[in-house]
Amino acid sequence: MEIQKPHLKKISDTEWEIPQSYKKEMNVPAKIIGTKRIVDEMDLQVYDQITNVATLPGIVKYAFCMPDGHSGYGFPIGGVAAFDPDNNGVISPGGIGFDINCGMRLIKTNLTYKDVQPHLKTLVNNLFDRVPAGVGSKGFVKLSSKEFKEAVELGAKWCVDKGYGWKEDLEYTEENGCMETADSSKISDRAIQRGLNQIGTLGSGNHYLEIQRIKEENMFDKEIAKKLGFFDDQIVIMFHCGSRGFGHQVATDYLQTFLKVMEPKYGIKILDRELACAPFNSKEGQDYFKAMKCGVNMSFANRQTIAHRIREVFSNVFKQDAEDLDMKTVYDVSHNTAKLEKHKIDGKIKELLVHRKGATRAFGPGRDEIPKSHRNIGQVVIIGGSMETGSYVLVGTEKGMDKTFGSTAHGAGRTMSRTKAKRMFRGETLQKQMEKSGIYVKSTSMPGLAEEAGKAYKDVHEVCEAAEEAGISKRVISLIPIGNVKG
């Protein structure tokens, strides 16, 4: 059936509401955050998907889509929805994503562009060798099933205990690098086998590892930038990866479980089978929540191990300890999660299950979940652009707590399918063009590189401007890519 674009009610220049009347099954309105141009250019499926989300049981306030929104599986990418566990609220793998806790980590250094530029190709080549990337890549951390189960229950803490990182990394990782009460007995043998050799691997698709340059002219808030340890001409490293085949299998397993019990056992009818769900407080819902936490923790362990490898590479190239290079974690943020959080609803504090699918938690100042040193400025948010355009660091806002359950965008957001990108661009040509413009890139796959062309994505600058204008996060600094490892 052809999707009809709904009439959008303009709330502000960056907020657009789809009323409940658009679909008779909607329990709440839907709201899209973005400039008029961003919203007008969203694919029609986004409207269909976000309004389907609004029909789920127990949903509170709105179904949200962030400025980087585009069509996904179940929820659109950029989808945010909160459910009331005490009022039939559900949990849905389609609202979390297959790459559970796909996320970003940013590491600073005390190196300048002048220090790094002569060694850039060596650094990128060594990172390419030391951090396995691409489909089916395997990490250097070899584990038994029993050890892997330990790792996914403990997350980044497991890595730090094994010597893959520093204790302070945990303080600057969302959830301190571990979602508690993860239960490996709730995951399948198939999921364990798929994840066993993947800790410390980048993966493929839009996952990358990037060396970036800071320029003072790109600081939007110099005071906050200084508090976060940024300075003019500094070199930082950002990378993006998730829970790989392990998270995919966890989501696949529970989608099948939910499809079997949803209607016959719980009487839940949905408009799209990709939104298969179960009551959060049901046995199936709780089993998935504990399994999902294992996916979250595997991803934290994955990024922690990669951070360790990055420090090794820089240390080897510059013949200095990583501590002397000041290679501290600025922050590690999650994208694809469901979390129990306290939010104000109708003037009362309520515990809600917040799904963020391709969206970032962006808590405002004062929340206990934020590291003490950041607490007065808000949670650090990392928004990755395309490999050609650069990325952003932002912070959460008080206004965002009320508007979007403390959520913002997670990246630039695709405007073009991977198939179309491969038809339009050639990886080899792109690689040469990028090197001419000052970005040295290595990839395991030239077709894969073509999929990630800058023109396949929205303008990250406009996405971040829209997030700031909407009041859901505040820009601190933009980062310029100079070296890139792609899966």
Buried (B, 14 or more C-beta within 10 A) or exposed (E): EEEEEBEBEEEEEBBBBBBBEBBEBBBBBBBBBBBEEBBEEBBEEBBBBBBBBBBBBBBBBBBBBBBBBBBBBBBBBBBBBBBBBEEBBBBBBBBBBBBBBBBBBBBBBBBBBEBBBEBBEEBBBBBBEBBBBBEEBEBBBEBEEEBBBBBBBBBBBBBBEBEBBBEEBBBBBBBBBBBEEBBBEBBBEBBBBBBBBBBBBBBBBBBBBBBBBBBEEBBBBEEBBEBBBBEBBBBBBBBBBBBBBBBBBBBBBBBEBBBEBBEEBBEBEBBBEBBBBBBBBBEBBBBBBBBBBBBBBBBBBBBBBBBBBBBBBBBBBBEBEBEEBEBBBBBBBBBBBBBEBEBEBEEEEBEBBBBBBBBBBBBBBEBEBBBEEBBEBBBBBBBBBBBBBBBBBBBBBBBBBBBBBBBBBBBBBBBBBBEEBBEEBBBEEBBEBBEEEEBBBBBBBBEBBBBBBBEBBBBBBBBBBBBBBBBBBBBBBBBBBBBBBBB
